[in-house]
């Protein structure tokens, strides 16, 4: 091969080598880009899954909140109905007593006639009204009265169901009476704990995040509040839910441990802390003594009504 031909062949080899290198570089770049695209697609899939999960969680939370609102409204209606029935029963009893007094007074005031007069056809027989009719009459009177709520509160105050000595609105006193009865907690005990924990302050917040009148601890990730809400169907951060939660816990501990001071210790220290104290021979604390003393005071103040 001539010198010129050899020179041309070498030049072509160099060009082929350069092309092979370019092809290799392009192939490497394509592989790299493919890996990047795959990573982006994976990230996009994760993002879409996260968005779907968040939307699902939000929808679940909205459904749960709606259910809780319905439950709370139903509980409120039931509570108001119970309070109204107590007042109506009280009014019916008062009417019954009044009728009895009138009948007795009439019997003593009438002089005996020489001959019994024939009863007139149109005259209605004198008789004491049945309790159902008395109750119906009282209910009709209250249903037509535009100041029903005020009169109900006045009647319950007169009975001792409400008390001016309790520094809570009547509505909150009604919550506490209702939930004490429901969860087996003595009413004076619930008042004593509310006084000791927060002095009846719904806006009180404790060092560990305890909230409300009954100072309910939310617990890790609000797990304690979730447990209370599951048991009572009410939000522990609201007045009704906070009182319900405190009464629920006190009733539970009182039934479980059998004494006011042990129930107070479990309420204040948690069951684990209380058991450790009992194992060490400690059966009362400053807190449990304060609760017991306050309970004894409230027993003399609110139990004239004869409630729990």
C-alpha positions as a Markdown table, in Angstrom:
| # | Residue | x | y | z |
|---|---|---|---|---|
| 1 | Unk | 0.0 | 0.0 | 0.0 |
| 2 | Unk | 1.3 | 3.4 | -0.9 |
| 3 | Unk | 2.3 | 5.9 | 1.7 |
| 4 | Unk | -0.8 | 8.0 | 0.9 |
| 5 | Unk | -3.1 | 5.0 | 1.3 |
| 6 | Unk | -1.6 | 4.1 | 4.7 |
| 7 | Unk | -2.1 | 7.7 | 5.9 |
| 8 | Unk | -5.7 | 7.7 | 4.8 |
| 9 | Unk | -6.3 | 4.3 | 6.5 |
| 10 | Unk | -4.9 | 5.6 | 9.8 |
| 11 | Unk | -7.1 | 8.7 | 9.6 |
| 12 | Unk | -10.2 | 6.6 | 9.0 |
| 13 | Unk | -9.3 | 4.4 | 12.0 |
| 14 | Unk | -9.0 | 7.5 | 14.2 |
| 15 | Unk | -12.4 | 8.6 | 13.0 |
| 16 | Unk | -13.9 | 5.2 | 13.7 |
| 17 | Unk | -12.4 | 5.2 | 17.2 |
| 18 | Unk | -13.8 | 8.7 | 17.8 |
| 19 | Unk | -17.3 | 7.6 | 16.6 |
| 20 | Unk | -17.2 | 4.5 | 18.8 |
| 21 | Unk | -16.3 | 6.8 | 21.8 |
| 22 | Unk | -19.1 | 9.1 | 20.9 |
| 23 | Unk | -21.5 | 6.2 | 20.7 |
| 24 | Unk | -20.3 | 4.9 | 24.0 |
| 25 | Unk | -20.7 | 8.3 | 25.6 |
| 26 | Unk | -24.2 | 8.7 | 24.2 |
| 27 | Unk | -25.1 | 5.2 | 25.4 |
| 28 | Unk | -23.8 | 6.0 | 28.9 |
| 29 | Unk | -25.8 | 9.3 | 28.9 |
| 30 | Unk | -28.9 | 7.5 | 27.8 |
| 31 | Unk | -28.5 | 5.0 | 30.7 |
| 32 | Unk | -27.9 | 7.8 | 33.2 |
| 33 | Unk | -31.0 | 9.7 | 31.9 |
| 34 | Unk | -33.0 | 6.5 | 32.1 |
| 35 | Unk | -32.0 | 6.0 | 35.7 |
| 36 | Unk | -32.9 | 9.6 | 36.4 |
| 37 | Unk | -36.3 | 9.3 | 34.7 |
| 38 | Unk | -37.0 | 6.1 | 36.6 |
| 39 | Unk | -36.2 | 7.8 | 39.9 |
| 40 | Unk | -38.4 | 10.8 | 39.0 |
| 41 | Unk | -41.2 | 8.4 | 38.1 |
| 42 | Unk | -40.7 | 6.6 | 41.4 |
| 43 | Unk | -40.8 | 9.9 | 43.3 |
| 44 | Unk | -44.0 | 10.9 | 41.4 |
| 45 | Unk | -45.6 | 7.6 | 42.3 |
| 46 | Unk | -44.7 | 8.1 | 46.0 |
| 47 | Unk | -46.1 | 11.7 | 45.8 |
| 48 | Unk | -49.3 | 10.5 | 44.2 |
| 49 | Unk | -49.7 | 7.8 | 46.9 |
| 50 | Unk | -49.0 | 10.4 | 49.6 |
| 51 | Unk | -51.6 | 12.7 | 48.2 |
| 52 | Unk | -54.1 | 9.9 | 47.9 |
| 53 | Unk | -53.4 | 8.8 | 51.5 |
| 54 | Unk | -53.7 | 12.4 | 52.7 |
| 55 | Unk | -57.0 | 12.9 | 50.9 |
| 56 | Unk | -58.2 | 9.6 | 52.3 |
| 57 | Unk | -57.1 | 10.6 | 55.8 |
| 58 | Unk | -58.8 | 14.0 | 55.4 |
| 59 | Unk | -62.1 | 12.3 | 54.2 |
| 60 | Unk | -61.9 | 9.8 | 57.1 |
| 61 | Unk | -61.4 | 12.6 | 59.6 |
| 62 | Unk | -64.3 | 14.6 | 58.1 |
| 63 | Unk | -66.6 | 11.5 | 58.3 |
| 64 | Unk | -65.5 | 10.9 | 61.9 |
| 65 | Unk | -66.0 | 14.5 | 62.9 |
| 66 | Unk | -69.5 | 14.5 | 61.4 |
| 67 | Unk | -70.3 | 11.3 | 63.3 |
| 68 | Unk | -69.0 | 12.8 | 66.5 |
| 69 | Unk | -71.2 | 15.9 | 66.0 |
| 70 | Unk | -74.2 | 13.7 | 65.5 |
| 71 | Unk | -73.4 | 11.8 | 68.6 |
| 72 | Unk | -72.9 | 15.0 | 70.6 |
| 73 | Unk | -76.2 | 16.4 | 69.4 |
| 74 | Unk | -78.0 | 13.2 | 70.3 |
| 75 | Unk | -76.4 | 13.2 | 73.8 |
| 76 | Unk | -77.4 | 16.8 | 74.2 |
| 77 | Unk | -81.0 | 16.1 | 73.2 |
| 78 | Unk | -81.1 | 13.2 | 75.6 |
| 79 | Unk | -79.6 | 15.3 | 78.5 |
| 80 | Unk | -82.2 | 18.1 | 77.9 |
| 81 | Unk | -85.0 | 15.6 | 77.8 |
| 82 | Unk | -83.9 | 14.0 | 81.1 |
| 83 | Unk | -83.7 | 17.4 | 82.8 |
| 84 | Unk | -87.1 | 18.4 | 81.4 |
| 85 | Unk | -88.7 | 15.2 | 82.6 |
| 86 | Unk | -87.2 | 15.7 | 86.1 |
| 87 | Unk | -88.9 | 19.1 | 86.3 |
| 88 | Unk | -92.2 | 17.8 | 84.9 |
| 89 | Unk | -92.2 | 15.0 | 87.5 |
| 90 | Unk | -91.6 | 17.6 | 90.2 |
| 91 | Unk | -94.5 | 19.7 | 88.9 |
| 92 | Unk | -96.8 | 16.7 | 88.6 |
| 93 | Unk | -96.0 | 15.8 | 92.2 |
| 94 | Unk | -96.7 | 19.3 | 93.4 |
| 95 | Unk | -100.0 | 19.3 | 91.5 |
| 96 | Unk | -100.9 | 15.9 | 93.0 |
| 97 | Unk | -100.2 | 17.2 | 96.6 |
| 98 | Unk | -102.2 | 20.4 | 95.9 |
| 99 | Unk | -105.2 | 18.3 | 94.7 |
| 100 | Unk | -104.9 | 16.1 | 97.8 |
| 101 | Unk | -104.9 | 19.1 | 100.1 |
| 102 | Unk | -107.9 | 20.6 | 98.4 |
| 103 | Unk | -109.8 | 17.4 | 98.6 |
| 104 | Unk | -109.0 | 17.0 | 102.3 |
| 105 | Unk | -110.0 | 20.6 | 103.0 |
| 106 | Unk | -113.3 | 20.2 | 101.1 |
| 107 | Unk | -114.1 | 17.0 | 103.0 |
| 108 | Unk | -113.7 | 18.7 | 106.4 |
| 109 | Unk | -115.6 | 21.9 | 105.4 |
| 110 | Unk | -118.7 | 20.2 | 104.0 |
| 111 | Unk | -121.6 | 19.7 | 106.4 |
| 112 | Unk | -123.6 | 16.4 | 106.2 |
| 113 | Unk | -126.9 | 16.8 | 104.3 |
| 114 | Unk | -130.2 | 15.4 | 105.7 |
| 115 | Unk | -130.6 | 13.2 | 102.6 |
| 116 | Unk | -128.0 | 12.5 | 100.0 |
| 117 | Unk | -128.7 | 14.6 | 96.9 |
| 118 | Unk | -129.1 | 12.7 | 93.7 |
| 119 | Unk | -126.1 | 13.2 | 91.5 |
| 120 | Unk | -126.6 | 15.4 | 88.5 |
| 121 | Unk | -126.0 | 13.8 | 85.2 |
| 122 | Unk | -123.7 | 16.5 | 84.1 |
| 123 | Unk | -121.7 | 16.7 | 87.3 |
| 124 | Unk | -118.2 | 15.2 | 87.0 |
| 125 | Unk | -117.2 | 12.8 | 89.9 |
| 126 | Unk | -114.7 | 14.3 | 92.3 |
| 127 | Unk | -111.5 | 12.3 | 92.0 |
| 128 | Unk | -107.8 | 12.7 | 92.2 |
| 129 | Unk | -106.3 | 13.0 | 88.8 |
| 130 | Unk | -104.1 | 10.1 | 87.7 |
| 131 | Unk | -100.3 | 10.8 | 87.6 |
| 132 | Unk | -100.3 | 10.6 | 83.8 |
| 133 | Unk | -102.9 | 13.4 | 83.5 |
| 134 | Unk | -101.0 | 15.5 | 86.0 |
| 135 | Unk | -97.8 | 14.9 | 84.1 |
| 136 | Unk | -99.5 | 15.8 | 80.8 |
| 137 | Unk | -101.0 | 19.0 | 82.3 |
| 138 | Unk | -97.6 | 20.0 | 83.5 |
| 139 | Unk | -96.0 | 19.2 | 80.2 |
| 140 | Unk | -98.6 | 21.2 | 78.3 |
| 141 | Unk | -98.1 | 24.2 | 80.6 |
| 142 | Unk | -94.3 | 24.1 | 80.0 |
| 143 | Unk | -94.6 | 23.5 | 76.2 |
| 144 | Unk | -96.7 | 26.7 | 75.9 |
| 145 | Unk | -94.6 | 28.8 | 78.1 |
| 146 | Unk | -92.0 | 30.9 | 76.2 |
| 147 | Unk | -89.8 | 31.1 | 79.4 |
| 148 | Unk | -89.6 | 27.3 | 79.8 |
| 149 | Unk | -85.9 | 27.2 | 80.2 |
| 150 | Unk | -85.8 | 29.8 | 83.0 |
| 151 | Unk | -88.7 | 28.1 | 84.8 |
| 152 | Unk | -87.0 | 24.7 | 84.5 |
| 153 | Unk | -83.8 | 26.1 | 86.0 |
| 154 | Unk | -85.7 | 27.8 | 88.8 |
| 155 | Unk | -87.5 | 24.6 | 89.6 |
| 156 | Unk | -84.3 | 22.5 | 89.6 |
| 157 | Unk | -82.7 | 25.2 | 91.8 |
| 158 | Unk | -85.6 | 24.9 | 94.2 |
| 159 | Unk | -85.2 | 21.1 | 94.3 |
| 160 | Unk | -81.5 | 21.4 | 95.0 |
| 161 | Unk | -80.5 | 19.8 | 91.7 |
| 162 | Unk | -78.7 | 23.1 | 90.9 |
| 163 | Unk | -76.8 | 25.0 | 93.5 |
| 164 | Unk | -75.6 | 28.6 | 93.8 |
| 165 | Unk | -72.7 | 27.3 | 95.8 |
| 166 | Unk | -71.3 | 25.4 | 92.8 |
| 167 | Unk | -69.2 | 27.9 | 90.8 |
| 168 | Unk | -70.3 | 26.5 | 87.4 |
| 169 | Unk | -73.1 | 27.5 | 85.0 |
| 170 | Unk | -76.3 | 25.5 | 85.5 |
| 171 | Unk | -75.7 | 23.8 | 82.1 |
| 172 | Unk | -72.3 | 22.5 | 83.4 |
| 173 | Unk | -73.8 | 21.4 | 86.7 |
| 174 | Unk | -76.4 | 19.4 | 84.6 |
| 175 | Unk | -73.5 | 17.8 | 82.6 |
| 176 | Unk | -71.8 | 16.8 | 85.9 |
| 177 | Unk | -75.0 | 15.4 | 87.4 |
| 178 | Unk | -75.9 | 13.5 | 84.3 |
| 179 | Unk | -72.4 | 12.0 | 83.7 |
| 180 | Unk | -71.9 | 11.2 | 87.4 |
| 181 | Unk | -75.1 | 9.2 | 87.3 |
| 182 | Unk | -74.1 | 7.5 | 84.0 |
| 183 | Unk | -70.6 | 6.5 | 85.0 |
| 184 | Unk | -71.1 | 5.7 | 88.7 |
| 185 | Unk | -69.2 | 8.7 | 90.1 |
| 186 | Unk | -70.5 | 10.4 | 93.3 |
| 187 | Unk | -71.4 | 14.0 | 92.4 |
| 188 | Unk | -69.5 | 15.4 | 95.4 |
| 189 | Unk | -66.4 | 13.5 | 94.3 |
| 190 | Unk | -66.6 | 15.0 | 90.8 |
| 191 | Unk | -67.0 | 18.5 | 92.3 |
| 192 | Unk | -64.0 | 17.9 | 94.6 |
| 193 | Unk | -61.8 | 16.9 | 91.7 |
| 194 | Unk | -62.9 | 19.8 | 89.6 |
| 195 | Unk | -62.1 | 22.2 | 92.5 |
| 196 | Unk | -58.7 | 20.6 | 93.3 |
| 197 | Unk | -57.6 | 20.3 | 89.7 |
| 198 | Unk | -58.7 | 23.6 | 88.2 |
| 199 | Unk | -60.9 | 25.5 | 90.6 |
| 200 | Unk | -63.7 | 25.0 | 88.0 |
| 201 | Unk | -61.7 | 26.8 | 85.3 |
| 202 | Unk | -62.4 | 25.4 | 81.8 |
| 203 | Unk | -59.5 | 27.4 | 80.3 |
| 204 | Unk | -56.9 | 25.9 | 82.7 |
| 205 | Unk | -53.9 | 24.2 | 81.1 |
| 206 | Unk | -51.6 | 22.0 | 83.1 |
| 207 | Unk | -47.8 | 21.6 | 82.9 |
| 208 | Unk | -48.2 | 18.4 | 80.9 |
| 209 | Unk | -50.9 | 19.8 | 78.7 |
| 210 | Unk | -53.9 | 18.8 | 80.9 |
| 211 | Unk | -57.0 | 20.7 | 79.8 |
| 212 | Unk | -60.3 | 21.8 | 81.2 |
| 213 | Unk | -62.2 | 21.7 | 84.4 |
| 214 | Unk | -61.2 | 18.1 | 85.0 |
| 215 | Unk | -57.6 | 18.6 | 83.7 |
| 216 | Unk | -57.6 | 15.6 | 81.3 |
| 217 | Unk | -54.1 | 14.7 | 80.2 |
| 218 | Unk | -54.0 | 14.2 | 76.4 |
| 219 | Unk | -51.2 | 11.6 | 76.7 |
| 220 | Unk | -48.7 | 10.6 | 74.0 |
| 221 | Unk | -50.1 | 11.6 | 70.6 |
| 222 | Unk | -53.4 | 12.5 | 72.3 |
| 223 | Unk | -54.0 | 8.8 | 73.0 |
| 224 | Unk | -55.6 | 9.4 | 76.4 |
| 225 | Unk | -58.0 | 11.8 | 74.9 |
| 226 | Unk | -58.8 | 9.4 | 72.2 |
| 227 | Unk | -59.6 | 6.7 | 74.7 |
| 228 | Unk | -61.9 | 9.0 | 76.6 |
| 229 | Unk | -63.6 | 10.1 | 73.5 |
| 230 | Unk | -64.1 | 6.5 | 72.4 |
| 231 | Unk | -65.7 | 5.7 | 75.8 |
| 232 | Unk | -67.9 | 8.8 | 76.1 |
| 233 | Unk | -68.5 | 9.8 | 72.5 |
| 234 | Unk | -67.6 | 13.4 | 73.4 |
| 235 | Unk | -64.6 | 15.7 | 72.7 |
| 236 | Unk | -62.6 | 16.0 | 76.0 |
| 237 | Unk | -61.6 | 19.6 | 75.0 |
| 238 | Unk | -65.2 | 20.8 | 75.2 |
| 239 | Unk | -67.0 | 21.5 | 78.5 |
| 240 | Unk | -69.4 | 18.6 | 78.2 |
| 241 | Unk | -66.8 | 16.2 | 77.0 |
| 242 | Unk | -64.3 | 17.3 | 79.6 |
| 243 | Unk | -66.8 | 16.8 | 82.5 |
| 244 | Unk | -67.9 | 13.5 | 81.0 |
| 245 | Unk | -64.3 | 12.3 | 80.7 |
| 246 | Unk | -63.5 | 13.2 | 84.3 |
| 247 | Unk | -66.6 | 11.5 | 85.6 |
| 248 | Unk | -65.9 | 8.4 | 83.5 |
| 249 | Unk | -62.4 | 8.1 | 84.8 |
| 250 | Unk | -63.4 | 8.6 | 88.4 |
| 251 | Unk | -66.2 | 6.1 | 88.2 |
| 252 | Unk | -63.9 | 3.6 | 86.6 |
| 253 | Unk | -61.2 | 4.0 | 89.3 |
| 254 | Unk | -63.7 | 4.0 | 92.1 |
| 255 | Unk | -65.2 | 0.7 | 91.0 |
| 256 | Unk | -61.8 | -0.7 | 90.3 |
| 257 | Unk | -60.0 | 0.2 | 93.6 |
| 258 | Unk | -62.9 | 0.7 | 96.0 |
| 259 | Unk | -61.8 | 3.9 | 97.8 |
| 260 | Unk | -62.0 | 7.6 | 97.2 |
| 261 | Unk | -58.4 | 8.2 | 98.0 |
| 262 | Unk | -57.1 | 5.4 | 95.7 |
| 263 | Unk | -59.4 | 6.6 | 92.9 |
| 264 | Unk | -58.0 | 10.1 | 93.4 |
| 265 | Unk | -54.4 | 8.8 | 93.3 |
| 266 | Unk | -55.0 | 6.9 | 90.1 |
| 267 | Unk | -56.7 | 10.0 | 88.6 |
| 268 | Unk | -53.8 | 12.2 | 89.6 |
| 269 | Unk | -50.8 | 9.9 | 89.1 |
| 270 | Unk | -52.1 | 7.4 | 86.5 |
| 271 | Unk | -52.7 | 3.8 | 87.4 |
| 272 | Unk | -49.1 | 2.8 | 87.0 |
| 273 | Unk | -47.8 | 5.6 | 89.3 |
| 274 | Unk | -50.6 | 4.8 | 91.9 |
| 275 | Unk | -49.7 | 1.1 | 91.9 |
| 276 | Unk | -46.0 | 1.9 | 92.5 |
| 277 | Unk | -47.0 | 4.1 | 95.4 |
| 278 | Unk | -49.3 | 1.4 | 96.9 |
| 279 | Unk | -46.5 | -1.2 | 96.5 |
| 280 | Unk | -44.3 | 1.2 | 98.5 |
| 281 | Unk | -46.9 | 1.4 | 101.3 |
| 282 | Unk | -48.2 | 4.9 | 100.3 |
| 283 | Unk | -52.0 | 4.8 | 100.4 |
| 284 | Unk | -52.7 | 8.6 | 100.3 |
| 285 | Unk | -51.1 | 11.8 | 99.1 |
| 286 | Unk | -51.6 | 15.5 | 99.6 |
| 287 | Unk | -53.7 | 15.4 | 96.5 |
| 288 | Unk | -55.9 | 12.5 | 97.6 |
| 289 | Unk | -56.4 | 14.1 | 101.0 |
| 290 | Unk | -57.4 | 17.4 | 99.5 |
| 291 | Unk | -59.9 | 15.7 | 97.2 |
| 292 | Unk | -61.4 | 13.7 | 100.1 |
| 293 | Unk | -61.7 | 16.8 | 102.3 |
| 294 | Unk | -63.3 | 18.8 | 99.5 |
| 295 | Unk | -65.7 | 15.8 | 98.8 |
| 296 | Unk | -66.8 | 15.8 | 102.4 |
| 297 | Unk | -67.5 | 19.5 | 102.2 |
| 298 | Unk | -69.5 | 19.2 | 98.9 |
| 299 | Unk | -71.5 | 16.3 | 100.4 |
| 300 | Unk | -72.9 | 18.7 | 103.0 |
| 301 | Unk | -73.5 | 21.3 | 100.3 |
| 302 | Unk | -75.2 | 19.5 | 97.4 |
| 303 | Unk | -76.6 | 16.3 | 98.7 |
| 304 | Unk | -79.7 | 17.9 | 100.2 |
| 305 | Unk | -81.3 | 17.1 | 96.8 |
| 306 | Unk | -80.7 | 13.4 | 97.5 |
| 307 | Unk | -78.8 | 12.9 | 94.3 |
| 308 | Unk | -75.6 | 10.9 | 93.8 |
